[in-house]
Amino acid sequence: MEKKQILESEIKKNSWESNSVLSVAQMTDSAIQELFALTNKLKSVGRSQLRQWNPLSGYLLSNLFFEASTRSRISFASAFQSLGGNVDNTVGVVFSSISKGESLSDTIRVVQGYVDVIVLRHFTVGSARVAANNSTVPIINAGDGIGEHPTQALLDLYTIYSETQRLSNLTIAIVGDLQNGRTVHSLVNLMGMYQQIHIVAVAPHELQLPDSSVQALRDQGVRVTQTSDFHKGIAEADVIYMTRLQRERFQSESDYERFEQLYILNRQLVESRCKPTVVIMHPLPRTSEISTDVDACQQASYFRQTDNGLYVRMALFLLVLLSPSELRNQLKKV
């Protein structure tokens, strides 16, 4: 992927227009280039100037979050509001009609009549597809149980590209709960699109990448190494992607506690075991897996990663909701 800034004249087609964003499997390299070019444009303009732009004035987003979230929910809402749109938030099952026994499909059929786009986080794998099948407005998957989190994968990919200036010839160590981590599932599947990728999956056997994911990566030509050795796994990595243990997915507290302190990245390890140019990422929230003494290291990219999420999601909303001609006209105003 070549780095470039988007120009108004370059927007001739839009691979995202009116489409739901459910899985990384639906994405192409050209669509991702389109998204990242617009993201670069928005970042170069800056948020304070973008707040005066209002290209989504009159549009309404429904943020339907049936699982706990702070960063993703606020990131989606802030992105939409920064573009002049309005946001309606529903947080938790108890505050929705699902608590009264309403099905997800019925909820979506009602809500889609009021809004222009729905961002959905739900505890059931496949829920985003159920929602899309019952909606006439785009659905953006913000996490479906242990399934996928495609917009997180997009902002992760954008961060990798921003930090390393490439999306090929990379060794990426993914560390932690790889069985239950939906951010991991989406990111590794997206990396399968690129050349000379080596995924080092660092986890105990019980929390390793699902066999189906490993086979799918290998079928795409990705080299996959699985290990439980943390020090060995991170030694040659260009990118270290740390993840928390998914406490809410464990059957018992004792199972969680068995693995809680297994992999902890601290400053001493960064300085003694890692490449000087390594990029350290985390989808957040973190617990104990990255020590706070790493925060001051130049290699720590996880807060820049979070910041990137705002602009990636802004670009995504624009591409999903506006036609190419509408977007061209709007970009002339900023």
N, C-alpha and C positions, 0 to 999 in steps of 0.2 A: 504494500500500500504506500503510495507516494503522499508525502505531506503537502497539503495545499489549502489555501483559503478559498472559501466559496465566493463566487461573484454572482450578482443578480442574473447575468446573462447565461450562467451555467445551469440554472434550474430549468431543465427542459422536460423532465419527467420526475415522478415521485413514486418510488417503490413502496412507500409506507402509507400513502393516502387512503383514508377510510378503512385501513386494515387493523384488525385486532393484533396485539402483540402477545402471543401466548407461549412461544417456545423459541429457543435459539435455532431449532431445526428449520424454521421458516425463513431464516435470514440468509442473505447472499453477501458476498464480498462487496459488490457494487452498492447494495443498499447500505451497508455499514460505512463505506467510503462517503456516501451521500450524507449520512447522519453525522459522521465525524467532521466533515467539512463545515457543516452548519454549526456544529458545536464550537469549532475553532473561531468562526465568525462571531458567535455570541460572546465567547470569552474575551475576544479582542475588543469588543464594544464595552463590556463591563456592566455589572448589574445595576449600578446607579443610573446609567443612561438608558438601560433596557426598561427600567421602571416607568419611563416617560413614553414608551413606545406603544404599548397596549394593542398588539396585533390580535389578541384573543378577547378583546372587549365584547361582552355580550354572550360569551361561551360559559357553560357551567360544567364543572367536573364533580362527579360523585366519587369520593374516597371511601370505599367500603372495606374496612379492615376488621375482619373477624378473628384475627390473631394479634397478639401484642406487637406493637411497633412504635418506635419513636422516630428514628432517622428516616426510614423510607417514607413513612406517612408525611412527615414534615417536608421532606425533600420534594415529593410530588406536589404537595399543596403550595409550597413556596415557588416552585418552578411555574406552576400554572398562574398563580397570583402575580408573579413578576412579569408575566406576559399580558396582564390586564384582565385575566379571567376570574371567575368566582368559583369558590370551592364549598361543597357541602360534605362534612365529615361524619361518618358513622363508624364508631370505634367499639368493638366488642359485641359478642352475641347478645348480651343482656340488653343492649340498647337498640336492638333491631327486632323486626317481626319474626326472625328466625327463633327467638326465644319463645314465641307463641306457637311454634310448630310450623311456620311457613317454610316451604322448600326454597332452596337457593334459586331455582329456575323461576319460581313465581316472584321472588324478590327482584330479580333482574328484569323480568318482563314489566314490572311496575316502574322501577327506577329509570329504565332506559327511555321511558316516555317523558321524563322530566329534564334530562340532561343531554350533553353532547358527547361525553366520554365517561367511562367508568374505569377506575383503578381498583382492582380487587385483590385482597389478600385473604386466603381461606385455608383452613386446616386440612382440607381433603385434596389429595393428589387428583388432578384432572378437573378441578372445580372451575378453572379459568375457561376450559373448553366448553364445559356445561353452560357457563355464563354466555360465552360467545354464540352458542347455538340458540340462545333465547334472547338475543339482543340485536337491535338494528343499529346501535351505536357501537363504536370500537370499545373493546375490552382490553385493558393492559394488565397483564399478570404481574402482581407484586409479590408473588409467592404462593404456591399451592402445596401446602404440607411439606413433605420432604422431596417434592417433585422438582420444580424449577423456579428460578428468579431471573428472567431474561434481561430486565433492565439493569440489574446489578451486574450481570455478565458484560453488558455493553459498557457500563462505566468502568468496570475492571479492565476490559480490553482497551478502552480509551486511555486509561492510566498507564497501562503497560506500554502502549505506543508513545505516550507523551514522555515517559521516563526513559525509555530505551531507544526510541526513534526507529523501532522495527517491530514486526509481528511474525517474523520467521527466524529460524536459527536461534531458538531460545530453549533454555532448560528452566522449567518451572517446577519448583518444589511446592506441593500442596500438603499442608500439615494439619492433622487433627481428626475431627469427626467427618470422615469422607463418606461414610455410609448414609448419614442423615442430613448432611449439609447441602441444601438446595443450591446455594451460591456456587459451590464446587461443581455440582452436576452441570449447571449451565455453562460455567466458564470453560471447563475442560472440553465440553462438546463444541463450543465456539472455537477453541484453539485448534480443533481438528481440521478447520478450514485452511490452515496455514502450513507452510513447508518447514521441514527440519525442526519439528517440535519434539522435545523430550519432556514428558511428564514424570516426575518422581513423586509417587504417592506415599507419604510418610504417615503411617497409622498402625496401631495394633491390628491384628488379624480381624478382630470383632468389628472394627470400625473402618475397614478398608473400603475403597471404591467398589461398588457393585460389579460383579463379574460382567454383567451386560454392558456397563459403561467402558470397562477395560477392553472388551472385545470390539466394541464399536470404534474406539479410538485406534486400536491396532488395524482395523479394517480400513481406516482413513489414512494409514501410513504413519501414525504417531507412535513414537517409541515410548513405552510405558515401563517404568521400573517401580516395583512395590517393595517397600522395606519398613521395618519398625525402628530402624536405627536413625535417630534424629540427626546426630552429628554428621553421619555419612550422607544422609539425604539432602542436607542443605549446603554441603561443602562446595559443590560446583554449580549451584543455582544462579541463574541471572535474575530470577524473581522468586521470592519466598512468599507464599500465600498462606498465612496462618489463619486458622479458624478456631472458634470456640467449640467446646463440647455442647451438643444440643441437649441440655439438661432436661428439657420438657419432653424429649423423645425417649428417655430411658425408662425402663420398666420399674426400676427401684433406685433409691438414693445410694444404696451400697454399690450398685453397678456403676453409677456416675462417679462415685468417689474412687473407684479402682483406677480410673483413667485421668482424673482431674489434674494431677501434677506431672503427668507423663512427659509432655513437651512444653518447655518454657524457653522462650527466646529472650535472652538478656543482652546487655551491651557487651559483656565479656565474650559471649559467643559470637556476636556480630563481628567483633574486632579480631578474634582469634581463628574463627572457623569459616567465615564467609568471604566471598569475593568483595573487594573494596567497592565495586560498582553495583553490588546487589541492590535490588529494589524490594523493599519489605512492605507487604500489603496485608490488609485485613478488612473483611466486609463490615466489621463492627456489628454489635457491641463486643468488646473483648472482656474477658474475665481476668485470668492470671496468665494466659498463654504468651503475652508479650509484656515484659516488664516495663514500667514507666521510664526506666533509665534509657530505653531505646528511643524514646520520643525525640530526644535532642540529636540523635544521629542523622546525618544527611541522607542515609539510606532509607529512613522511615518515611514512607509515602502514604500511609493510611489516612491522614487527615487531608492531604491533597486529593486522594482518591474520593473522599466524601465530598469535597468541594466540586470535583469534576461531575459528580452525580447530578448536581443542580443543573448544569449546562447541558449535559447529555439528555436529561429529561425535558428540559425546555425545548431542545431541538426536536426531540421525539414528538412532543405535543404539536409543534408547528407542522411537522411533516405528516402526521396522522390526520390533522384537522383541516389543513389548508391545501387547496389545489396549487399546482405549480405557478399558475398565473397570479393567484392571490398572494402566494409567498414572495414572488418576484416583486410585486407592487409594495408589499409590506417592507421588504428589505431596502427599498429605495428611501424609506422614511427614517432609517436608523443610521 
